[in-house]
Amino acid sequence: MVRFKTVLGKHAQLDGVRARSEIAPGVAFEFIEVKRMPDAYRDMARTQPYDICEMAPTMYLMALERGAAITALPLPMTRRFRHSGIKQRKGLALASPKDLEGRKVGVRNFSVTAAVWTRGVFADDYGLNSDKVTWVTEEAENLDDLQLPPNVQRLPEGRKIVQAIEAGEIDVAFDGLAGAGDARIEMEELVTNHAEVEKAWFEKTGIYPIHGVIVVRNELVEKHPDLPKALYQHFVHSKQAYLDGLASIAEPSGDDKRYLRLRKFMPDPLPYGFEENKASLQALIRYAHAQGLIGKEVRAEDIFIDPRTANTGQVAEWK
């Protein structure tokens, strides 16, 4: 049995994948647990120590442009609209994301995918000029050669976004792992009617932000050309089992509740496949290029390879 070193986030739609380690006859996962998924993203971008790995899509774009021999399958892991997830100090009462101009906003690092989506969405929907925002970060970027714009300000080593908020130095920050999820100061959503706005955004654009994809080392695809299709089918079966039982979960998590809510206006809250996600993938490429994270706007179909339609053994090409 050939075993592939695999790192995946703890997503309920992957329970079936974890429960059956055999991918196809003779090949199986060797699951590796990591303390923080962002650390796995960074390692995969730099040295590719894993065979199969969940990876932040912005990090994938940046690594691929630098020559990383990896290929993403259109298997989005986490979905979340990005009008929400950026919070302001309670009582600040900014009227619009446009009002972020001239202010400081806390975020883990500049290239984190949540921030790329939010800056892009706010530019499209509210006219935000993100060059006029000071982006305050607490961690180094995952790729050392990334040239940051002058409006990115790194906190002193060891100092956290949460501490800057509690000291009154920052009034707005991303929530959760992207910024200030542990803040003791009371924070509230910047876009207060985000659920309504996000539904309208999806109906208008078809864009449904993606925060994780599955990548495979090209060497594996070359040695096992049928592996991408087997992986795709394995992940699809696991996801469908999750969705089939979603409404009957006794104690739903935050993700479960979000996907149940999204089912009210989209048939599949976790769509897999390239065509099903083309608008979202191309939008992220456009945003990453506009924000200076990649040097050109490539075609999504060249770098997110759908095993259902691709040539056997096809890998991503940055062209």
Sequence and secondary structure as in RCSB ss.txt:
>XXXX:A:sequence
MVRFKTVLGKHAQLDGVRARSEIAPGVAFEFIEVKRMPDAYRDMARTQPYDICEMAPTMYLMALERGAAITALPL
PMTRRFRHSGIKQRKGLALASPKDLEGRKVGVRNFSVTAAVWTRGVFADDYGLNSDKVTWVTEEAENLDDLQLPP
NVQRLPEGRKIVQAIEAGEIDVAFDGLAGAGDARIEMEELVTNHAEVEKAWFEKTGIYPIHGVIVVRNELVEKHP
DLPKALYQHFVHSKQAYLDGLASIAEPSGDDKRYLRLRKFMPDPLPYGFEENKASLQALIRYAHAQGLIGKEVRA
EDIFIDPRTANTGQVAEWK
>XXXX:A:secstr
 EEEEEE    GGGHHHHH  EEETTEEEEE   S HHHHHHHHHHT   SEEEE HHHHHHHHHTT  EEEES 
   B  SSSSEEEETT   SSGGGGTTSEEEES TT HHHHHHHHHHHHHH   GGGSEEEESS  SSTT    T
TEEE  TT  HHHHHHTTS SEEE GGGTTTT  S EEESSTTHHHHHHHHHHHH    B  EEEEEHHHHHH T
THHHHHHHHHHHHHHHHHHHGGG SS  HHHHHHHHHTTT S SS  SHHHHHHHHHHHHHHHHHTTSSSS   H
HHHB  TTTS TT      
